[in-house]
Amino acid sequence: MKKSYVSLFIVAFLMATTIKAQTKTSISKSEVLKRVQENNTSLKIFEQNYEEARADYKQTNAVFLPNITASHTGIVTTNPLMAFGSKLNQEILTQADFNPDLLNNPKRTQNFATKIEVQQPLVNLDGIYQRKAAKTKMEAINLQTQRTQEYLLLEVEKAYMQLQLAHKGISVLEKALKAAEANQQMAENSFKQGYLQRADVLAVEVRVTEVKNQLQAAKSNVLNASNYLSFLMNEEQNNIYEPSDSLQVNLTNQLVDITISENRSDIKAMELASEAYQKMHKADKMDFLPRLNAFGSYELYDDKIFNADASGYVVGAQLTWDIFKGSKRYGKAQKSKAQYEKSRLEYEQYKSKSQLELNNTKRLLTDAEEQLKLTELALQQSEEALRIRKNRFKEGLEKTSDLLTAETQYAQKQLEYYQTVYQYNYTKAYLDFLTKE
């Protein structure tokens, strides 16, 4: 028994510590939006994707800019050809060095060479199209980042409305619990006076227990919504948020003229991605053409390290043409063409699917508006029915079961009404998300 008491004490202590660690904080939707834009991890990941694409684009500057290298090389050799060439580069050849015995069996020769080499691309058509493709890809990822931000703002709207709905649920159920407890007290008094049977009292107690369970579930919903907001804001999940903005209906009248814009960031990104594949296909086709590059070098030679008693330079241009590389280039060109055609079809499919989503959402919004009117009327009717039954119950003219039914229906209609308000507002927010430019 002592062990069980200790276990219960530990559990109670941990629960008390957890509740204490979670602080209630009032927060507005604008504040949540600001924090998400500044701190959200998903947004930062997409920003790094853009930086990665921009770095790929910068690498294509090599199509126009020179490649410059510097080196210092030291060798020791008795190889006849290299020994003679080293002395020639060092400009120290004498008549005696042409002795056949010395030419065939040279002495140990040292050579140190400092070389500065420049390679300058002149005409590389495939590289130019690769650069254009990289730039288009960078622009597409930038638009994808913008769309991700828009989606996160929609998620904030949804999460904040869920927080509002959860708090409304608590408010409704707390009132329902007070009413149920008052009815319980009234029923117990009537039972003591002999006006009610024990079964009626038990029915009221069951109702009180049901409301308490529903209230606990509503509090869990508040915690879930608060944790999700903290996740979106990339903050510690130890706050219980209370919305400073109330849950209200934002009616709209403009549904007929709403259309999908082809300039919407995600649709435009798909279009640019298709253009990037097209340019990569052109680059693969340009790989069949020759390349023209200039080159030059300045060289310093000596038989001692980091000295330069002799020097020379080389300047030239090279036209190269890879006439045949097996079937590698043909296969690469066919692959890039297939990728382009695939991206073009995906772009058309995405536009069609977006239009389908818009049509469905417009119908959902119309249905939600009608449902909103219906639940509002049902709420008014259930409230009036409860008022009448309460008065009759106090006078002993109403059954306990009828009163409990009226209370249950009123609480349900309140929750249904707020749920419909949430559904309507979220559908409207999603419609705005679909029609952004």
C-alpha positions in Angstrom: 0.0 0.0 0.0 2.8 2.4 0.8 4.4 1.8 -2.6 1.1 2.6 -4.3 0.7 5.8 -2.3 4.3 6.8 -3.2 3.6 6.2 -6.9 0.4 8.2 -6.8 2.3 11.1 -5.1 5.0 11.0 -7.8 2.4 11.0 -10.6 0.5 13.9 -9.0 3.8 15.8 -8.5 4.8 15.4 -12.2 1.4 16.5 -13.4 1.5 19.6 -11.2 5.0 20.4 -12.4 3.9 20.0 -16.1 0.8 22.3 -15.6 3.0 24.8 -13.8 5.5 24.8 -16.6 2.8 25.7 -19.1 1.9 29.3 -18.9 -1.2 31.0 -20.3 -0.4 33.6 -22.9 -2.8 35.9 -24.8 -1.8 36.2 -28.5 -3.2 37.8 -31.6 -3.3 36.4 -35.1 -1.1 39.2 -36.4 1.5 38.4 -33.8 1.5 34.7 -34.8 1.9 35.6 -38.4 4.9 37.8 -37.7 6.6 35.1 -35.6 6.0 32.5 -38.3 7.5 34.7 -41.0 10.5 35.3 -38.9 11.2 31.9 -37.3 9.4 29.1 -39.1 11.8 26.2 -40.0 10.1 25.1 -43.2 10.4 28.6 -44.6 14.1 28.7 -43.6 14.6 25.4 -45.4 13.1 26.8 -48.6 15.2 29.9 -48.3 18.3 27.7 -48.2 17.0 25.8 -51.3 16.9 29.2 -53.0 20.5 30.0 -51.9 21.6 26.6 -53.2 20.0 27.4 -56.6 21.6 30.8 -56.7 25.0 29.3 -55.9 24.5 26.9 -58.9 23.7 29.9 -61.1 26.9 31.7 -59.9 28.9 28.6 -60.9 27.8 29.2 -64.5 29.8 32.4 -64.6 32.6 30.1 -65.7 31.1 30.3 -69.2 32.4 33.9 -69.5 35.1 34.3 -66.9 38.7 33.0 -67.2 40.2 30.2 -65.2 43.5 31.2 -63.7 45.9 28.9 -62.0 49.4 29.3 -60.6 51.9 26.5 -59.7 55.5 26.0 -58.7 57.0 22.6 -59.6 60.4 21.2 -58.8 62.0 18.1 -60.4 65.4 16.2 -60.3 66.0 14.1 -63.3 68.6 12.1 -65.3 66.2 11.5 -68.2 68.0 12.6 -71.3 65.1 14.4 -72.9 63.9 16.1 -69.7 67.4 17.1 -68.6 68.1 18.7 -72.0 64.7 20.4 -72.0 65.2 21.7 -68.5 68.6 23.3 -69.4 67.0 24.7 -72.5 64.1 26.3 -70.5 66.6 27.7 -68.0 68.6 29.2 -70.9 71.9 27.7 -69.7 72.8 25.4 -72.6 76.4 25.6 -73.9 78.2 24.0 -76.8 79.5 21.3 -74.5 76.0 20.1 -73.7 75.6 18.9 -77.3 78.3 16.2 -76.7 76.5 12.9 -77.5 77.9 11.3 -74.3 76.3 14.1 -72.2 73.1 14.0 -74.2 72.7 10.3 -73.8 73.9 10.1 -70.2 73.2 13.5 -68.6 74.2 14.4 -65.1 71.7 14.9 -62.3 69.7 18.0 -63.4 67.4 20.2 -61.2 64.6 22.3 -62.6 62.2 24.6 -60.8 59.3 26.0 -62.8 56.8 28.7 -61.8 53.8 28.8 -64.1 50.8 31.1 -64.4 48.1 29.8 -66.7 45.0 31.4 -68.1 42.1 29.7 -69.9 39.4 31.9 -71.4 36.2 30.4 -72.9 35.2 32.2 -76.1 32.3 30.2 -77.6 30.6 27.5 -75.6 27.0 27.4 -76.6 26.0 24.5 -74.4 27.4 26.3 -71.4 25.3 29.5 -72.2 22.1 27.5 -72.3 23.0 25.7 -69.1 23.5 29.1 -67.5 20.0 30.2 -68.7 18.5 27.0 -67.3 20.2 27.6 -63.9 18.8 31.1 -63.8 15.3 29.9 -64.6 15.5 27.2 -61.9 16.6 29.8 -59.4 13.6 32.0 -60.2 11.3 29.0 -60.0 12.6 28.1 -56.5 12.2 31.7 -55.4 8.5 31.5 -56.4 8.2 28.2 -54.6 9.5 29.8 -51.5 6.9 32.6 -51.9 4.2 30.0 -52.2 5.5 28.2 -49.1 5.2 31.4 -47.2 1.6 31.8 -48.4 0.8 28.2 -47.4 2.2 28.8 -44.0 0.0 31.9 -43.6 -2.9 29.7 -44.4 -1.8 27.2 -41.8 -1.6 30.0 -39.3 -5.1 31.0 -40.1 -6.3 27.4 -39.7 -4.4 26.8 -36.4 -5.5 30.1 -34.9 -9.1 29.4 -35.8 -8.7 25.9 -34.2 -7.5 27.6 -31.1 -10.5 29.9 -31.1 -12.8 27.0 -31.7 -11.2 25.0 -28.8 -11.6 28.0 -26.4 -15.2 28.4 -27.5 -15.8 24.8 -26.7 -14.4 25.2 -23.2 -16.7 28.3 -22.7 -19.8 26.4 -23.8 -19.0 23.3 -21.8 -18.1 25.3 -18.7 -21.6 26.9 -18.8 -23.1 23.5 -19.5 -21.3 22.1 -16.5 -22.6 24.9 -14.2 -26.1 24.3 -15.5 -25.8 20.5 -15.0 -24.4 20.9 -11.5 -27.2 23.3 -10.6 -29.8 20.8 -12.0 -28.0 18.1 -9.9 -28.4 20.2 -6.8 -32.0 20.9 -7.6 -32.7 17.2 -8.3 -31.1 16.1 -5.0 -33.3 18.6 -3.2 -36.3 17.3 -5.0 -35.3 13.7 -4.2 -35.0 14.5 -0.5 -38.4 16.1 -0.6 -39.8 13.0 -2.3 -40.6 14.6 -5.6 -38.1 12.6 -7.7 -36.9 9.0 -7.8 -33.3 8.0 -7.3 -33.1 7.1 -11.0 -33.7 10.7 -12.0 -30.9 11.8 -9.7 -28.6 9.3 -11.2 -29.5 10.5 -14.7 -28.5 14.0 -13.7 -25.2 12.8 -12.3 -24.5 10.9 -15.5 -25.1 14.2 -17.4 -22.6 16.0 -15.1 -20.0 13.3 -15.7 -20.5 13.5 -19.5 -20.0 17.3 -19.5 -16.9 17.0 -17.4 -15.4 14.5 -19.9 -16.3 16.7 -22.8 -14.7 19.7 -21.0 -11.5 17.7 -20.5 -11.4 16.8 -24.2 -11.9 20.5 -25.0 -9.0 21.5 -22.8 -6.9 18.9 -24.6 -7.9 20.5 -27.9 -6.6 23.8 -26.6 -3.3 22.2 -25.7 -3.0 20.6 -29.1 -3.8 23.9 -30.9 -1.3 25.8 -28.7 1.4 23.2 -29.3 0.8 23.4 -33.1 1.1 27.2 -33.0 4.3 26.9 -31.1 5.6 24.5 -33.7 4.7 26.9 -36.6 6.5 29.7 -34.7 9.5 27.4 -33.9 9.2 28.0 -30.2 9.2 25.9 -27.1 5.8 24.1 -26.7 5.2 25.1 -23.1 2.6 27.9 -23.6 -1.2 27.6 -23.4 -2.3 30.3 -25.9 -5.6 32.3 -25.5 -6.7 34.1 -28.7 -7.1 37.8 -28.3 -9.3 37.8 -31.5 -12.7 36.3 -31.2 -14.2 33.7 -33.6 -16.4 35.7 -35.9 -18.0 35.1 -39.3 -16.4 36.9 -42.2 -19.0 36.7 -45.0 -18.2 37.2 -48.6 -20.3 38.0 -51.6 -17.9 37.7 -54.5 -17.8 34.2 -55.8 -18.8 34.4 -59.4 -15.8 36.4 -60.7 -13.1 34.5 -58.8 -10.6 32.7 -61.0 -7.2 31.1 -60.9 -4.4 33.4 -62.0 -1.6 31.9 -64.1 0.7 34.4 -62.3 0.1 32.6 -58.9 3.5 31.8 -57.5 3.3 28.0 -57.6 1.8 27.9 -61.1 4.4 30.3 -62.4 7.1 28.2 -60.7 5.9 25.1 -62.5 6.0 27.1 -65.8 9.6 28.2 -65.1 10.6 24.7 -64.2 9.3 23.5 -67.6 11.3 26.3 -69.3 14.4 25.2 -67.4 14.0 21.7 -68.7 13.6 23.1 -72.2 16.8 25.1 -72.0 18.7 22.1 -70.6 17.5 20.2 -73.7 18.8 22.9 -75.9 22.1 22.8 -74.0 22.4 19.1 -74.7 21.8 19.7 -78.4 24.4 22.4 -78.4 26.9 19.9 -77.1 27.2 18.6 -80.6 28.8 21.9 -81.8 32.5 22.7 -81.5 34.0 24.9 -78.7 36.4 27.7 -79.0 38.7 28.6 -76.1 41.8 30.8 -75.7 44.7 30.0 -73.4 47.9 31.5 -72.3 50.7 30.9 -69.8 53.7 32.7 -68.4 56.6 30.5 -67.2 59.7 31.1 -65.0 62.6 28.6 -64.8 65.7 28.1 -62.7 67.8 25.4 -61.1 67.2 26.9 -57.7 63.9 27.0 -55.8 61.9 30.2 -56.1 64.4 31.8 -58.5 63.6 33.0 -62.1 66.6 33.5 -64.3 64.7 32.5 -67.4 61.1 33.0 -68.6 58.8 32.5 -71.5 55.1 32.6 -72.5 52.6 30.8 -74.6 49.4 32.3 -76.1 47.0 30.5 -78.3 43.4 29.4 -79.2 41.9 26.0 -79.5 38.9 24.8 -81.5 37.7 21.4 -80.3 34.9 19.3 -81.7 33.8 16.1 -80.1 32.5 14.4 -83.2 31.4 11.1 -81.6 31.2 9.9 -78.0 29.6 6.6 -78.6 25.9 7.2 -78.1 26.2 9.1 -74.8 25.2 12.5 -76.2 22.3 11.2 -78.2 20.9 9.4 -75.1 21.4 12.5 -72.9 19.6 14.7 -75.4 16.7 12.2 -75.6 16.5 12.1 -71.8 16.4 15.9 -71.5 13.7 16.1 -74.2 11.6 13.5 -72.3 12.1 15.5 -69.1 10.9 18.7 -70.8 7.8 17.0 -72.2 7.0 15.5 -68.8 7.3 18.9 -67.1 5.1 20.5 -69.7 2.4 17.9 -69.1 2.7 18.2 -65.3 2.3 22.0 -65.7 -0.9 21.6 -67.7 -2.2 19.0 -65.2 -1.4 21.2 -62.2 -3.3 24.1 -63.7 -6.3 21.8 -64.3 -6.2 20.5 -60.8 -6.0 24.0 -59.4 -9.1 24.9 -61.3 -10.8 21.8 -60.0 -9.9 22.8 -56.4 -11.2 26.3 -56.9 -14.6 25.0 -58.2 -14.9 22.5 -55.3 -14.0 25.2 -52.8 -16.5 27.7 -54.1 -19.2 25.1 -53.7 -18.0 24.2 -50.2 -18.2 27.9 -49.3 -21.8 28.1 -50.6 -22.7 25.0 -48.7 -21.0 26.3 -45.5 -22.9 29.6 -45.7 -26.3 27.7 -45.9 -25.2 25.5 -43.1 -24.3 28.6 -41.1 -27.8 29.9 -41.4 -29.3 26.6 -40.4 -27.2 26.1 -37.3 -27.9 29.7 -36.2 -31.6 29.1 -36.4 -31.2 25.7 -34.6 -29.2 27.3 -31.9 -31.9 29.9 -31.3 -34.6 27.3 -31.2 -32.7 25.0 -28.7 -32.0 28.0 -26.5 -35.7 28.9 -26.3 -36.7 25.2 -25.8 -34.2 24.9 -22.9 -35.6 28.1 -21.2 -39.1 26.8 -21.4 -38.2 23.4 -20.0 -36.2 24.9 -17.1 -39.2 27.0 -16.0 -41.5 24.0 -16.2 -39.0 21.8 -14.4 -38.8 24.3 -11.5 -42.6 24.1 -11.2 -42.6 20.3 -11.3 -44.3 20.2 -14.7 -41.3 18.7 -16.7 -39.6 15.3 -16.5 -35.9 15.2 -15.6 -35.1 13.3 -18.8 -36.7 16.0 -20.9 -34.7 18.8 -19.2 -31.4 16.8 -19.7 -32.2 16.3 -23.3 -32.9 20.0 -23.8 -29.6 20.9 -22.1 -27.7 18.4 -24.2 -29.2 19.7 -27.4 -28.5 23.3 -26.5 -24.8 22.6 -25.8 -24.5 20.5 -29.0 -26.1 23.3 -31.1 -23.7 25.8 -29.7 -20.7 23.6 -30.5 -22.2 22.9 -34.0 -22.6 26.6 -34.6 -19.0 27.4 -33.7 -17.8 24.5 -35.7 -19.7 25.8 -38.8 -18.3 29.3 -38.3 -14.8 27.7 -38.2 -15.5 25.6 -41.3 -16.9 28.7 -43.2 -13.9 30.9 -42.3 -11.3 28.3 -43.1 -13.0 27.6 -46.5 -13.0 31.3 -47.2 -9.3 31.5 -46.3 -8.5 28.5 -48.5 -10.4 30.2 -51.4 -8.2 33.3 -50.9 -5.1 31.1 -50.9 -6.2 29.5 -54.2 -6.8 32.9 -55.9 -3.6 34.7 -54.8 -1.5 36.2 -57.6 
